[in-house]
Amino acid sequence: MLCLSGLSVAFALVLVPSSSEALKEGECEVCVNFLGRFYQSLKDTDAEFTSAAIEKALMKTCNEAKGKENRLCYYIGATSDAATKIINEVSKPLSYHVPVEKICEKLKKKDSQICELRYDKQVDLSTVDLKKLKVKDLKKILEEWGETCKGCAEKSDFIRKINELMPKYAPHAAKARTDL
């Protein structure tokens, strides 16, 4: 009887995740946010919740992903140039409606880089003085918008291009700037 109770305690310890396995606040932010939005889009479009259908939809979503989210897609094998393929570690649990936090926890064990991804700090275009930003940051704003500044040589050229495109990509910021 003593052996049986020891076995049941050991079994219980295996089932209960240790505190080191559970995600901490803010950990895996790109994974949790991206997969959370992806899962919600599946629910909103009444998608078929099969592993194959989810995998196909994830590949399509990852084709359009940019920045850190594209890097996450690369890590799970949902991009055409990915070296590994652990996409089934996402599609199968999602087909059973497993919470995205748990999926990211499991992905962290497979590849710790997944949880090291962080979103870049966003610049508040409605209040920032563009003249005080570095050219690198100005280029990053344009890159996030999917734009380039051909022929831009001076910082003022990048600022002019951002101000020109702001009504299209950040209308709230453009309006706030004109109200100043």
WOLINTA-V553951 format. One record per residue. PSI is psi in degrees with one decimal (NA if undefined). Layout:
((PSI) (PSI))
//
This chain:
((-36.2) (-40.4) (-40.0) (-42.4) (-35.5) (-38.3) (-42.6) (-34.2) (-44.1) (-41.8) (-41.6) (-38.6) (-31.5) (-38.1) (-32.9) (119.8) (139.6) (162.1) (-24.7) (-24.1) (-34.4) (142.9) (139.5) (163.0) (126.5) (-7.1) (145.1) (37.0) (-39.9) (-45.6) (-51.8) (-45.7) (-47.6) (-51.2) (-32.7) (-46.1) (-39.6) (-47.4) (-42.7) (-39.1) (-35.3) (-43.8) (-41.8) (-31.9) (9.7) (45.3) (157.2) (126.1) (63.1) (155.4) (-42.6) (-43.9) (-40.0) (-41.5) (-43.2) (-44.5) (-37.0) (-42.3) (-40.9) (-44.3) (-40.4) (-27.2) (-31.6) (-7.9) (146.4) (162.1) (-133.3) (-32.4) (-35.9) (-37.6) (-41.2) (-45.4) (-40.0) (-45.3) (-35.4) (-4.1) (25.1) (11.5) (158.4) (-24.7) (7.3) (142.5) (-30.6) (164.8) (90.4) (27.5) (-29.8) (-20.6) (-12.1) (-49.0) (-42.5) (-51.3) (-35.8) (-33.3) (-22.7) (9.8) (35.9) (136.0) (141.4) (-29.9) (-41.2) (-37.0) (-44.4) (-35.5) (-46.2) (-39.3) (-33.9) (-37.4) (-34.9) (-41.8) (104.4) (-21.7) (-28.8) (-41.8) (-5.8) (-11.3) (132.3) (145.4) (145.9) (148.7) (129.7) (139.5) (132.4) (100.0) (-19.3) (-21.5) (-19.8) (145.0) (106.6) (-28.7) (-22.8) (-8.7) (155.1) (155.6) (-37.5) (-42.5) (-35.9) (-41.1) (-38.4) (-38.0) (-48.5) (-40.2) (-40.8) (-30.2) (-7.0) (24.4) (160.4) (165.4) (85.8) (132.9) (5.2) (122.4) (-33.1) (158.3) (-39.1) (-29.9) (-42.3) (-41.1) (-43.9) (-43.8) (-42.1) (-46.0) (-34.9) (-39.5) (-12.9) (-41.8) (-28.5) (-43.9) (-25.5) (67.1) (-35.6) (-38.4) (-39.4) (-41.5) (-42.5) (-36.3) (-34.8) (-23.6) (-18.1) (NA))
//
